[in-house]
Every structure is written in structure tokens, then in C-alpha cells.
Amino acid sequence: MATVRYMLRARPSIRTQLLPSTTASGNPVPVSIATGRLNLCMQRTTLRGMHSCSRATLPGLTDGLRDSFSPPHRWASGGKFNVPPSAQYVARMAGIGTMMKLPYQETAEGLDAAFIGVPLDTGTSNRPGARFGPRHIRAESIMVRRYNNATRSAPFDSIMVADIGDVNVNLYNLPDSCRRIKEAYQKIMAAGCIPLTLGGDHTITYPILQAVAEKHGPVGLVHVDAHDDTGDTALGEKIYHGTPFRRCVDDGLLDCKRVVQIGLRGSNYSSDPYKFGREQGFRVVYAHDCWLKSLVPLMEEVRLQMGEKPVYISFDIDGLDPTFAPGTGTPEIAGLTTPQALEIIRGCQGLNIVGCDLVEVAPMYDLSGNTALTAANLLFEMLCVLPKVKDY
């Protein structure tokens, strides 16, 4: 009887993973578990050298698939880049719940880009719950696949990507959380890795940009949001999710002539709520100026504005209309559409992007899970426009 053998191999700073060997015919068996245990009729013995099981008992694989499938790149850890597993061979609900079921890695060493969660909502001013955003975005990301067929981007054929877990925030002390976030991102920057952040409320962008600007200097900003987040204080506090970009200006983290804020709307406490941003040189694009139109022309102008210098993308999910993304803490009616969100992110292709975040997903206000699903897809779109990503 033909057998399939699985070998144990370790890579530096990546948790041990199981690699597919070959069938008797010499073709690799498709196995795409990110991390953790492999449950393909393996003998329950200590993982030392090799395990074997009957080829005839591999679940979910026909003879034709067993013998003919030959993946172009790595499925577990045997190729050049990490690749999300295919639901054709591994059930979506199986395995460890990383972003897109990618391998988990404890540090950013050796990575071109990394998904990282910041489960913090201590800075929220209305409905809490964004601390659960990273976990739910990861859960919904099982529906996101390897290739972007609309843009023909192939990130997993181009760069090394993994999920590096969450920042260990302090839920009881917002300034201490900001310190922890900054220190975590300093390490990511030092590794030469581009962070793709799963928030978390918008407070987190301030300490992230502190770390980013330490390496790259003042950065341009593509900011999608219902709110400008340039307030000075609230209830006597200078740090919360309504002030990150005021603090960034105070600290010299932004190249203010290269800042665009898209989707701003809603009632306000001031008759001129966006005065501060305009005075700094921000370009302000109101939501009502985006209604019923494509944003492709706008993004052509934004690319000219940003030039070749470093750019950071910060996307608050409440930039979308609550029809599309109700699971958020400070929803505002009459916002952007999901197709417009795609136009904005895809319009950033060609920019020198040095970091991205997707914030303010509060899953309990959307029992359908669609807000988190939208967030997962938008993060994938951000991955697809990173500088080293190639088309297929």
C-alpha cells in the first residue's frame, strides 16, 4: 500500500510546521495547515522523525487530486513564500485562527509584511467593543483567498507574509497601552517589515505612527473616516480616538501637505469642524462630495499629491455607510460605499506605502459578521497594493 510521509522541519523564529512529502507517484500532497496539529489520520505518536498513513484514507482528496495536484508555491512551509490554505483541501473552520490562516510567527523577522492585532478600545467615546475587532476580522478572513482577480495582484507569490499576533495592551491604562504599541511597532520597523494592523479603536494610530515616523520621517497619510480625529481634548484628556491626528501633527509625524481625509461627514459641535486640518494643509474630501460617483479620478489626484515619499493608510470602518458596516462604535449615516472603499485602496497602488491599519470594527453591533468580513477584505486589498507585490 502506498504511503504518505510527513516530516517535521523548523524555520528560524517560525513555529514548527508540518511539511508534505510525496505520494508513491512522486507528486506532492496538498497540505495547507498554517500552524498547529495536522489531523490527517496521523498516528498519535511523538513528532520526531516521520509519520505515515494510508494514501487511501486521506480525507477529502480524490485519487485524481492526490496524484495530479502540484502547487506552484508553498502550502505549509516548503516553498519560498507563505500561502493561505485552500478550502479545496483543508476545511475553512479547521486550523489555527490566524489572519487568512497564514502561519503565525512571534516576531516580524524575515517578513516583508505582517498582520498584527491591537485589541484596544479604551479610547472610544461612544459604543465600546473594538477590542474584539482583531479576533473577528481574523475569523471572517477565512473567506479571503490567495489571488486578487480584479487587480491581478499576487501578494503571496511576491512577498513573505505572516500573522504575528497581537500587541499585549493594557486595557486599564491608555497611556501605557500607547507605550506598548509604540515599542511593538518599533521592533516591526527595525525588522524592515510593513505592518497591516487590525484594530482596535483609532487611538492606536498615534503610537503606530510614532514608530513609523522614527524610521521614515514625517509620512503622507491617506485617511478614510467619517471623522477627522483632529480634536484636541475630551473630558480633559488629550489621547483618545478623536485626537490621534492632532497629536501626530503636534509631534511632527505627518507631512501635512500630503494628508488627505476622505469620507468626512456628520453633525458637529463646531460650525467649522475641519478648520484645524485645513490650516495644516490637509486635503478634506466630504462624503457628500463622493455620493453617486466613482472615486478613481480623486485617487489619481491623491497619487500626485503623495508622490514617491512614504505613505501610511489609515482606514476607519465607519468611513463606510452603516448600511455596509454597522459594526462600529460611532456610525454616521450617508457614508461611502464598499465599491468606493475598494477604489480608494486600489488607487493607492504605486505609492510608497510603509504601513496600514483598519480600525473601529466593533463586532457585537453586527451579528451578521459582515463588518468584520468587509474589514478582512479591505486589509487584503491593502496587502495587494504594497510596493513589492507583483501582478500575475
Secondary structure by P-SEA (a helix, b strand, c coil): cbbbbbbbbbcccccbbbbbbbcccccccccccccccccccccccccccbbbbbccccccccccccccccccccccccccccccccccccccccccccccccccccccccccbbbbbbcccccccccccccaaaaaaaaaccccccccccccccccccbbbbbccccccccccaaaaaaaaaaaaaaaaaacbbbbcccccccaaaaaaaaaaacccbbbbbcccccccccccccccccccccaaaaaaaacccccccbbbccccccccccccaaaaaaabbbbbcccccccccaaaaaaaaaaaacccbbbbbbccccccccccccccccccccccaaaaaaaaaaaccccccbbbbccccccccccaaaaaaaaaaaaaaaaaccccccc
